[in-house]
Every structure is written in structure tokens, then in C-alpha cells.
Amino acid sequence: MTYPTVWPTEPYRPLPPAMIGTIREIATSLGIGTGAVGLVMVVVIQIAGRILPTSSDGANVVTMGMATFAAVALLLSGIAMMTARPLVRTGSVETKGAILLRGVEAGLCGGALFATAIFLIFYVSRVATSGQYDPQDTIEVTPGIVMYTLLPVLALILTIVNAVVAHRLLFPTVEKVRKHLERESG
């Protein structure tokens, strides 16, 4: 079988067998890992958002909603990564499915970025300006508040990692394909 120097527009792109195994393994393990982390984050955000000192704030609904949205984007990104496995068949990658997966990952990154930005604007400003008018309303910055603030940021970072890895796995450069071919043949 000859491997092209530029990717064809056919429905399937041929790849070396060793590369196919690597793609399937990485996509599945990364998808399961990030999906599980996203699910745990959803639960932790819901619990922490209700017990932290900031829970009495009127904007808590917005901040919890945006933090949860970022975590759900991570969960869905992990599930989408697991769908990469059936796109990679023996010796080839399904082109339309890979393009669709890349679009889904990019959309989830955009949503997670938006949700994280809104969360940080509302939450950090609330904590930073607490006690401005009444010293009794001051919110102490505790490890719980720091952890709660970092959860959507972590979800965003992991969603971006999924998008980058999906792109690099399903659309390898010609040089990378050649290196795999050289390793297999010699």
C-alpha cells in the first residue's frame, strides 16, 4: 500500500497500522480519563457551590451555572474523544467523522472558554469586593474558595488538551506518518 504525501479527499485516509493502534489507545484512555474528571467536577461544583460562603450571593446561580457548564463541556469532550475509536479502522481514518470530531471539540472549547470567563468575572469580583460596604460581609479567601475558583479553569485546560490531542491524532502530519513508516520497515 502506498501512503500519500498529501491527504486525499476520499472518505478514508490510510495510516500505518502501528499509528492506528496508538491513536485508538490514546483517544480511548484520554476520553475515559477526562470524561471521569468532568463528571466528578460537575458533582463537586454542585456541592461546593452550595456550602461555600459565597452561596448566599445573588450571582451564585450564574457562577454555579457557568462552572457546571465548563465541567459538562469537559465531560462531553471526554465522551467525544471516546468516539474517535470507531473512526479509526484497520489501516485508515474516516475523514468525515474526524472532521466532525474536531469541530465538536473546538465547539466545546469555545463553550468552556465562555463559561469560564463569565464565571471568573462574576465570582472573583464578588470575592474581591466583599466587605466593601459592610465589613461583616467580607468573604475570607479559604482553600475551598480557591479550589472552587480553579475547577472551571482546570475544566477549560483539559477541554483544550482534548481538542489539541484529537486534532494531532486524527490529522497527523506527513512527516509523522513517514517516521512511523520508517520505524515499521526498518
ABEGO torsion letter per residue (X at the ends): XBBBABBBABABBBBBAAAAAAAAAAAAAAAAAAAAAAAAAAAAAAAAAAABAAAABAAAAAAAAAAAAAAAAAAAAAAAAAAAAAABBBGBBBAAAAAAAAAAAAAAAAAAAAAAAAAAAAAAAAAAABGAABAAABBBBBAAAAAAAAAAAAAAAAAAAAAAAAAAAABBBAAAAAAAAAAAAX
